[in-house]
Amino acid sequence: MNWLVSILNFMPSLRYTVTPENLFRQEILALHAYHVQPASGMVKLDAMENPYHLPQEVRDEIAQLVADAAINRYPDPGAHQLKIGIGKMTNLPTGMDILLGNGSDEIIQLLAMAVAKPGAVLLSVEPSFVMYKMIAAFVGMKYVGVPLAEGFSLDLQAMLDAIKREQPALVFLAYPNNPTGNAFDADAIKQIILTTPGLVVVDEAYYAFARDSFVPLLADYDNLLVMRTFSKLGMAGLRLGFLAGAPAWLEQLEKLRLPYNVGVLPQIVGAKLLEHHDILLAQAECIKQERVKLFAAISGLMEVKVFPSEANFILFRVARATMVFEGLKQRGVLIKNLNGGHPALSDCLRVTVGTAEENQKFIAALQETIRVSL
Ligand SMILES: *Cc1c(COP(=O)(O)O)cnc(C)c1O
């Protein structure tokens, strides 16, 4: 056969042409790229970012650190300084350890790569964070999404049945959940942890806005890991996430982590910001207060159903959501349109809690859009 290939290669017209379609895996070709909307000049309430700026003194400190940073050197692969900061602010139970990711998205991918034996299952709920399903496809895992019950609560029986049937290697539960905003029942999650033959990862991306955490329970369950990100707390641009859990798990995952996944600048700036964790938590507190006001304002509108939230965003349902979304955009306010995605989210929109001023602009634009479209 080799001689045939050689001859064909000398005859360009006969040469087998390589294309993405015939070279790439079918799972990848079938994916839709994660879409980020253009936002310049808009009131940006689409991505759960912290809207507040840092105090000038902190910005000056950061400027000095960046000026002095050894960006000609590779970063500390162990990110010791940053890990110490995280350990302190997380109140990590003794004996537990931390693995750092370039955002928590990267940690989801590390976990999936580690367990992706042929036929291995990644299980989550629906609707939830879309990256669980996407990353399952990236690594060739089977994905199972168990529908949430009324009011987006966990359907515990359906979960336990699915876990017994599918024997998942990896279960992801966002706590609070994105895009619904509610936190699931903690006792139900504990039953899921006990029933799952593989790892259960509680994704606490919104911990700063929530009432409860699984970090203190890490030592109680040997198949529990807790994942967090600093993105929603005001560091989305730094790309810093971490996984907390028993060293036995993290040591293995460390082998898969690319050695310099967290750069010099995110390490030093992240560590500095954690020294000022109180400032960020105070900002989160403002966001929680604004959330209450925003919830009341949306609830006051005609024909709108609002879902309770323990995160820094609010999900609501409105007639002709896509028209409303477009109307908001025309008025300079960008939120997230979830209509047309998961059936349980038909006519749903998600708005990030912004500053008082941004929220007022959003409410005014929403009122006007609804009035015009009636
Ligand atoms: C935003 C989000 C993440 C990802 O955060 P990054 O650290 O920015 O990658 C993970 N999980 C949930 C539930 C999120 O909403």
Ligand as a Chemical Component Dictionary entry (heavy atoms), coordinates in Angstrom:
data_LIG
# 
_chem_comp.id                   LIG 
_chem_comp.type                 NON-POLYMER 
_chem_comp.pdbx_formal_charge   0 
_chem_comp.three_letter_code    LIG 
# 
loop_
_chem_comp_atom.comp_id 
_chem_comp_atom.atom_id 
_chem_comp_atom.alt_atom_id 
_chem_comp_atom.type_symbol 
_chem_comp_atom.charge 
_chem_comp_atom.model_Cartn_x 
_chem_comp_atom.model_Cartn_y 
_chem_comp_atom.model_Cartn_z 
_chem_comp_atom.pdbx_ordinal 
LIG C1 C1 C 0 -19.013 31.018 35.577 1  
LIG C2 C2 C 0 -19.076 29.608 35.993 2  
LIG C3 C3 C 0 -17.958 28.772 35.961 3  
LIG C4 C4 C 0 -16.667 29.118 35.249 4  
LIG O1 O1 O 0 -15.945 30.080 35.755 5  
LIG P1 P1 P 0 -14.469 30.424 35.254 6  
LIG O2 O2 O 0 -13.637 30.262 36.454 7  
LIG O3 O3 O 0 -14.576 31.835 34.787 8  
LIG O4 O4 O 0 -14.063 29.481 34.167 9  
LIG C5 C5 C 0 -18.074 27.490 36.450 10 
LIG N1 N1 N 0 -19.229 27.040 36.935 11 
LIG C6 C6 C 0 -20.332 27.802 36.971 12 
LIG C7 C7 C 0 -21.598 27.232 37.520 13 
LIG C8 C8 C 0 -20.303 29.105 36.496 14 
LIG O5 O5 O 0 -21.418 29.829 36.474 15 
# 
loop_
_chem_comp_bond.comp_id 
_chem_comp_bond.atom_id_1 
_chem_comp_bond.atom_id_2 
_chem_comp_bond.value_order 
_chem_comp_bond.pdbx_ordinal 
LIG C1 C2 SING 1  
LIG C2 C3 SING 2  
LIG C2 C8 DOUB 3  
LIG C3 C4 SING 4  
LIG C3 C5 DOUB 5  
LIG C4 O1 SING 6  
LIG O1 P1 SING 7  
LIG P1 O2 DOUB 8  
LIG P1 O3 SING 9  
LIG P1 O4 SING 10 
LIG C5 N1 SING 11 
LIG N1 C6 DOUB 12 
LIG C6 C7 SING 13 
LIG C6 C8 SING 14 
LIG C8 O5 SING 15 
# 
